[in-house]
Amino acid sequence: MSTVVPPSSTTSDRVSDDKEASSVVDDHKQIPLYNPHVDVSGVNEKKLMRRIDIALIPWLSLLYLLSFLDRTSIGNAKLYNMEKDLNMSDNQYLLTLTVFFFSYAVFEVPSNVFLKRLRPSIWLSVLMLLWGVMMTVQGLVHNFGGLMGMRWMLGMFEAGLFPGVNYYLSCWYKRSEFGVRAAIFFSAASVSGAFGGLLAAAISNMGGIGGKPAWAWIFILEGLATVLAGVASFWIIQDFPDTAKFLSEAERTVVVRRLQNDDQFSAAGETLKMKYIYKSILDWKTWIAMIIYMGCDAPLYAFALFLPSIINQLGPLNTAHINRFQATPANLLSVPVYVFACIITCLVGYLADRFGRRGYFNIGFLCLGAAGYIILVASRNAALSYFAVYLATCGIYPVIPNTIAWVSNNVEGSYKRSVSIAMFISFGNINGAVSSNIYRARDRPWYPLGHGLVLMYIGLGITSSLVYLFLIKAENARRDRGERDEIIGGNSEGKNEKNGRFDTVEDAKREKGDEWSGYRYTL
């Protein structure tokens, strides 16, 4: 009986065929080299990865900035008399926030399957073009029903971008490289928060032009910018590594080989089979990941949608009245909060890639976020509450990309990973329907219910992260003890028969994915 030797993850600047060969088993069977006829000796790996970073990350981050700006700008628009102009009550406003998350969550999983089946350059561009149109029309509605319809459509078309791009990036980078890229991509959400406040303050000066109020111009101009970006994306977004046109054949070969050496066996391509989707649905890691992601994603939407309103209410209380900030200063005061969130998100992404232990980063920063919300629940001082908002960002913004990287690192198989990522992100987003209703107008200025429920979500994130970490450590230990070893070739029988019998290691890898005995989960 032959056992599998875990593959080396070491790479050099100059890639050679020998160093890129796959792992070897003790019966001297070697996994076939991807594109063995291609000479990659002239490819410098560091320069290649910098080129890929430049080609992928900036534009995708811009797209997510526009996406998050479009979905959350309603929080800025609210401050410019949107509710009054559309004859909406506070409960109706909360419903317009809620309906977005239902369509957003429902369409994420099928969108990721379509992304894998189709070209990213086509699928993502079409989605962006369509949601840009929905965003623009949002500024033309005249009543509550019209706004509800546009919010539903906006959620449906935006659904594919965030899980799609995270899956797409995981197909380009090694597991130890993915976290910081995911963090940079996601930091666009915090940048959009800062930019959204500044942009809303600037656009508000257009109120009355063309007979449109300030809030309508916020939707129209931001939507038109998204439409233009969607059209440009047809030529700017690249496809998957094995077909990307901006790389030479030798460069594509290097990218695929380095991924396969990192236990991403499906990097060379994979045929859709329903069993891959079933595996994702039945994987215990997917279900725990849903709770982890819910613990940071639900707070994200509560934070992003209501931060301007929360800041708008922060002022010294006296027995007669509440001294409130005006709309524009409130939007501007949200800017430094988002700048801080961007910095801390990128820093955590870099450190988690460098040192590993993504689970420990999750737990630590969720605890910081919990401390921030405890202060928000207890505080009745404006300055202290404003400080607590900064602390609260630590339990939201850096944890989201770190969770995505952590879970993605522990799922192998192109289709399985695409479905798993979409499933836990979808489940997290459906909780946005809850968090968009917890900051009620009657609870201002301190919003104890909203802050308390967000604190509950963060507690769920801490607990589920601890459970996930414990279980994958236990599974790695079982594999180290040989309890998951398969039988490779031969006619031998024994206790490992239950783990499967395969002709080659490659067969075992492709059939079992991350359940293969040589695969080690990232802590």
Residue pairs with C-beta under 8 A, 6 or more apart in sequence:
1 485
1 487
1 488
1 490
1 492
1 494
1 496
2 25
2 26
2 27
2 29
2 487
2 488
2 489
2 490
3 25
3 26
3 482
3 485
3 488
3 517
4 23
4 25
4 485
4 486
4 488
4 505
4 508
4 516
4 517
4 518
5 23
5 24
5 25
5 26
5 518
6 23
6 518
6 519
6 520
7 22
7 23
7 261
7 262
7 263
7 518
8 23
8 261
9 174
9 176
9 261
9 262
11 19
11 45
11 258
11 261
12 19
12 45
13 44
13 45
13 46
14 41
14 43
14 44
14 45
15 40
15 41
15 43
15 45
15 254
15 257
15 258
16 40
16 41
17 33
17 36
17 40
17 41
20 33
20 40
20 254
20 257
20 258
20 261
21 30
21 31
21 33
22 30
22 31
22 32
22 33
22 260
22 261
22 506
23 31
23 505
23 518
24 30
24 31
25 488
25 505
27 488
27 489
27 490
29 488
29 489
29 504
29 505
31 504
31 505
31 506
31 509
32 506
33 257
34 253
34 256
34 257
34 260
34 267
34 268
35 249
35 253
35 256
35 257
38 249
38 250
38 253
39 250
40 250
40 253
40 254
40 257
42 250
43 250
43 251
43 254
45 254
45 258
48 247
48 251
48 254
48 255
49 177
52 172
52 247
52 255
53 181
55 238
55 246
56 169
56 172
56 181
56 238
57 181
57 184
57 185
59 233
59 236
59 237
60 165
60 168
60 169
60 185
60 237
61 184
61 185
61 187
61 188
62 188
62 229
63 124
63 128
63 161
63 165
63 229
63 233
64 161
64 162
64 165
64 185
64 186
64 188
64 189
64 192
65 188
65 189
65 191
65 192
65 195
66 128
66 132
66 192
66 222
66 225
66 226
66 229
67 128
67 131
67 158
67 161
67 162
67 226
68 188
68 189
68 192
68 193
68 304
69 192
69 195
69 196
69 199
69 222
70 131
70 132
70 135
70 154
70 158
70 222
70 223
70 226
71 100
71 154
71 155
71 158
72 192
72 193
72 196
72 304
72 305
73 196
73 200
73 218
73 219
73 222
74 82
74 96
74 97
74 151
74 305
75 304
75 305
75 306
75 307
75 308
75 309
76 196
76 197
76 199
76 200
76 218
76 308
76 331
77 200
77 214
77 215
77 218
77 219
78 93
78 215
78 308
78 309
79 200
79 308
79 309
79 312
79 327
79 330
79 331
80 200
80 204
80 207
80 213
80 214
80 215
80 218
80 327
81 213
81 214
81 215
82 88
82 213
82 215
83 89
83 90
83 92
83 93
85 213
85 215
86 141
86 142
86 143
86 144
86 147
87 143
87 144
88 96
88 144
88 147
90 440
90 441
90 442
92 144
94 436
94 437
94 440
95 148
96 144
96 147
96 148
96 151
97 151
97 305
97 436
97 437
98 433
98 436
98 437
99 148
99 151
99 152
99 155
100 151
100 152
100 154
100 155
100 432
100 436
101 155
101 301
101 429
101 430
101 431
101 432
101 433
101 436
102 152
102 155
102 430
102 433
103 152
103 153
103 155
103 156
103 159
104 155
104 156
104 158
104 159
104 429
104 432
105 159
105 426
105 427
105 429
105 430
105 432
105 433
106 156
106 159
106 426
107 155
107 156
107 159
107 160
108 159
108 160
108 163
108 422
108 423
108 425
108 426
108 429
109 419
109 422
109 423
109 426
111 123
111 127
111 159
111 160
111 163
111 164
111 422
112 160
112 163
112 164
112 167
112 418
112 419
112 421
112 422
113 272
113 277
113 415
113 418
113 419
113 422
114 123
114 160
115 123
115 124
115 160
115 164
115 167
115 168
115 418
116 167
116 272
116 414
116 415
116 418
117 272
119 239
119 243
120 164
120 168
120 237
120 238
120 239
120 240
121 233
121 234
121 235
121 237
121 238
121 239
122 234
123 160
123 164
124 160
124 161
124 164
124 165
124 233
124 237
125 230
125 231
125 233
125 234
125 237
126 230
127 157
127 158
127 159
127 160
127 161
127 230
128 157
128 161
128 226
128 229
128 230
128 233
129 227
129 230
129 231
129 233
130 157
130 230
131 153
131 154
131 157
131 158
131 226
131 230
132 223
132 224
132 225
132 226
132 227
132 228
132 229
132 230
133 223
133 227
134 150
134 153
134 154
134 157
134 223
135 150
135 154
135 219
135 222
135 223
135 226
136 219
136 220
136 223
136 224
136 226
136 227
137 150
137 223
138 147
138 150
138 151
138 154
138 219
138 223
139 212
139 215
139 216
139 217
139 218
139 219
139 220
139 223
140 216
140 220
141 147
141 149
141 150
162 425
163 421
163 422
163 425
163 426
165 185
166 182
166 185
166 404
166 408
166 421
166 425
167 408
167 417
167 418
167 421
167 422
168 240
169 178
169 181
169 182
169 185
170 178
170 408
170 417
170 421
171 240
171 241
171 259
171 264
171 267
171 414
172 241
172 255
172 259
173 181
174 258
174 259
174 262
174 264
175 262
175 263
175 264
175 408
175 409
175 522
176 262
176 353
176 356
177 353
178 353
178 405
178 408
178 409
179 349
179 350
179 352
179 353
179 358
179 401
179 402
179 405
179 406
180 346
180 349
180 350
180 352
180 353
181 349
182 349
182 401
182 402
182 404
182 405
182 408
183 345
183 346
183 348
183 349
183 350
183 398
183 401
183 402
183 405
184 346
184 349
185 401
186 345
186 397
186 400
186 401
186 404
187 341
187 342
187 345
187 346
187 397
187 401
189 300
189 304
189 397
190 338
190 339
190 341
190 342
190 345
190 393
190 397
191 338
191 342
192 338
193 304
193 307
193 334
193 335
193 337
193 338
193 341
194 334
194 335
194 336
194 337
194 338
194 339
194 342
196 331
197 308
197 331
197 332
197 333
197 334
197 335
197 338
198 331
198 332
198 335
199 218
199 222
200 218
200 331
201 328
201 331
201 332
203 214
203 217
203 218
203 221
204 214
204 217
204 218
204 327
204 328
205 214
206 212
206 214
206 217
206 221
207 213
207 214
207 217
209 217
212 220
238 244
238 245
238 246
239 245
241 247
241 252
241 255
241 256
241 259
241 267
242 252
242 256
242 267
242 268
242 269
243 252
244 252
247 255
255 267
256 267
256 268
259 267
260 267
260 268
263 412
263 514
263 518
263 519
263 520
264 412
265 412
265 413
265 506
265 509
265 510
265 513
266 412
266 413
266 414
266 510
266 513
267 414
269 414
270 276
270 413
270 414
270 415
272 415
273 415
276 413
276 414
276 415
276 416
276 419
277 415
277 416
277 419
279 413
279 416
279 513
280 286
280 411
280 415
280 416
280 417
280 419
280 420
280 423
281 419
281 423
283 411
283 416
283 420
284 471
285 407
285 410
285 411
285 420
285 468
285 472
286 407
286 411
286 420
286 423
286 424
288 464
288 467
288 468
288 471
289 403
289 407
289 420
289 424
289 468
290 423
290 424
290 427
290 428
291 460
291 461
291 463
291 464
292 362
292 403
292 407
292 424
292 461
292 464
292 465
292 468
293 400
293 403
293 404
293 407
293 424
293 425
293 427
293 428
294 427
294 428
294 431
294 457
294 460
294 461
295 366
295 399
295 457
295 458
295 459
295 460
295 461
295 462
295 464
295 465
296 366
296 369
296 395
296 396
296 399
296 400
296 403
296 428
296 457
296 458
296 461
297 400
297 425
297 428
297 429
297 431
297 432
298 428
298 431
298 432
298 434
298 435
298 454
298 457
299 369
299 392
299 395
299 396
299 435
299 454
299 457
299 458
300 396
300 397
300 400
300 432
301 429
301 431
301 432
301 435
301 436
302 435
302 436
302 438
302 439
302 450
302 453
302 454
303 392
303 393
303 396
303 454
305 435
305 436
305 439
306 439
306 447
306 450
307 334
307 337
307 389
308 327
308 330
308 331
308 334
309 330
309 439
309 444
310 389
310 439
310 447
311 325
311 330
311 333
311 334
311 386
311 389
312 324
312 325
312 326
312 327
312 330
313 322
313 324
313 325
313 444
313 445
313 446
313 447
314 325
314 382
314 385
314 386
314 445
315 322
315 323
315 324
315 325
315 382
315 445
316 323
316 382
317 380
317 445
322 444
322 445
324 445
325 333
333 386
337 389
337 390
337 393
340 390
340 393
341 393
341 396
341 397
342 397
344 393
344 394
344 397
344 398
345 397
345 398
345 401
347 398
348 361
348 365
348 398
348 402
349 398
349 401
349 402
349 405
351 361
352 358
352 361
352 402
352 405
353 405
356 522
356 523
357 523
358 402
358 405
358 406
358 409
358 522
358 523
359 406
359 465
359 468
359 469
359 472
359 523
360 469
360 523
361 398
361 402
362 399
362 402
362 403
362 406
362 461
362 465
363 462
363 465
363 466
363 469
365 394
365 395
365 398
365 399
365 402
366 395
366 399
366 458
366 461
366 462
366 465
367 395
367 462
368 391
368 394
368 395
369 391
369 392
369 393
369 394
369 395
369 396
369 399
369 458
370 395
370 455
370 458
370 459
370 462
371 391
372 388
372 389
372 390
372 391
372 392
372 393
372 394
372 395
373 388
373 392
373 395
373 451
373 452
373 454
373 455
373 458
374 455
375 384
375 385
375 387
375 388
375 391
376 385
376 388
376 389
376 392
376 446
376 447
376 451
377 448
377 451
377 452
377 455
379 385
379 388
379 446
380 446
385 446
392 454
395 458
395 461
399 461
404 421
404 425
406 522
407 420
407 421
407 424
408 417
408 420
408 421
409 521
409 522
410 472
410 514
410 521
410 522
411 417
411 420
411 421
411 513
411 514
412 513
412 514
412 516
412 519
413 513
413 514
416 513
416 514
431 457
434 453
435 453
435 454
435 457
438 449
438 450
438 453
438 454
439 447
439 449
439 450
440 447
440 449
440 450
443 449
443 450
469 523
472 521
472 522
472 523
473 523
475 521
476 520
476 521
476 523
478 484
479 517
479 518
479 519
479 520
482 496
482 517
484 499
484 515
484 517
485 496
485 499
485 517
486 496
486 499
486 500
486 501
486 502
486 508
486 512
486 516
486 517
487 493
487 494
487 496
487 497
487 499
487 500
487 501
487 502
488 502
488 503
488 504
488 505
488 508
489 502
489 503
489 504
499 517
500 508
500 511
500 512
502 508
502 511
505 518
508 516
508 517
509 516
509 518
513 519
514 521
